[in-house]
Amino acid sequence: MPADTAAESLARLAAERVDHRFKGLPPDADGLTVGALAAQRRNLFTGGFATPVLALSAERLEHNLRLMETYAARHGLAFAPHGKTSMAPQLFRRQIEHGAWGITLAVPHQVRVARAFGVRRVFLANELVDAAALRWISTELDADPDFRFVCYVDSVRGVELMDAALRGAARPLDVVVELAAGEGARTGVRTEAECAAVADAVAATRTLRLAGVAGYEGEVPQADPERVTAWLRRLVALAADFDQAGRFTGLDEIVVSAGGSAWFDAVADVFAEIPELSRPVLKLLRSGAYVSHDDGHYRKLTPFNRVPEEGALEPAFRLWTQVVSRPSAEQAFVNSGKRDAAYDLDLPFAQVIRRDGAERPATGVTVTALSDQHAWLSTTPEADLEVGDWVGLGLSHPCTSFDKWQLIPVAEADGTVVDYVRTFF
């Protein structure tokens, strides 16, 4: 897609009308375009927003984008952040503006979203065997010489299905052999001998081209630095063996890719050891959760805890809810639940309370359970909480936070809303 068309697609998001589809937005904004509402720079707390409402911190979002741009550049890594985290084309664009090589995705629908908004490089971290999706991607490749698409293969059968679906394509589809993270791990080829068999199957087709090797170290069983490093070295050795065997023909570069959000420091260390191969190596990191980070799972797991001298990500999400019931001194309920907050890894965390424009720590307040539309709060005697108070909740796991909100306000530290992020799940 030409750059001007991509810009037009993003501009159309600002022309979308605000209405009942978008929860949390001011009811009196119905009928305004998103761009017009953003231009009003309403305040999240006094501008008519209704609870519950999820907001992104403008400052922390920018900080995280800059930090990972700097980190990747410092370590000589190309970066294709996993877009399934946000499924937000506006954030895809900002990630690319901050140096990303392209966007990683997981399923064909996500690729269609990315292409609709002009993403020119896509790494699909999955084996794609759906014939209709393969034919569509082939059409995209044939129509756009600037479109680069790479996906996993992890079986001879998968190669056969891909080949059958792509017969007649003008451009071969680039694939990387996925090395499994170990026995019992999620996907991927279990042994190096099987990897060679899959590579041979690719070489026997005219529709596919072997572009490199890849995998996901986050699936290493009982992951720790030693086990993750050992697996990453297997991946690098596989690339070197394939290269020595002459498997990477007709390439400008060899793709070696790994890297979720929990072990990218190990990826950086091991990828720095990649020996000189017959062609330049695209060392492709794929971490995605960094863009918003979180207050739970990734706050505990982020590699920056191990290398604090490299910087620190900042949690950018906060879910604002309101106390709607205070039935006893030990219990309260707010008006957000499973429909609004991620809960697959951790429950939300009560962080701050707002009353009459003043904000203070949520001392003595703990989220203990979620119903569909309520969070259950346990309160100690020191908790000063009343019906009507706003409670700011931190969330765990960005990937299941973005998907509950179609239009997310981006607010500055004083509450001024400067933008709205549209998601497509």
PEURUR-V780568 format. One record per helix or strand of 2 or more residues. SS is the DSSP state (a for helix, b for strand). FROM is the first residue (numbers start at 0). TO is the last residue. If there is no record, write none. Layout:
ss=<SS;SS>
from=<FROM;FROM>
to=<TO;TO>
This chain:
ss=<a;a;a;b;a;b;a;a;b;a;b;a;b;a;b;a;b;a;a;b;a;b;a;a;a;a;b;b;b;b;b;b;b;a;a;b;b>
from=<2;26;33;52;57;77;82;88;102;107;120;130;147;155;172;191;207;216;224;252;263;279;288;296;302;307;316;330;348;357;364;374;389;397;401;406;415>
to=<13;28;39;56;73;78;84;96;104;115;126;142;152;164;178;202;213;218;243;257;270;284;290;300;304;309;327;333;354;360;369;378;393;399;403;410;421>
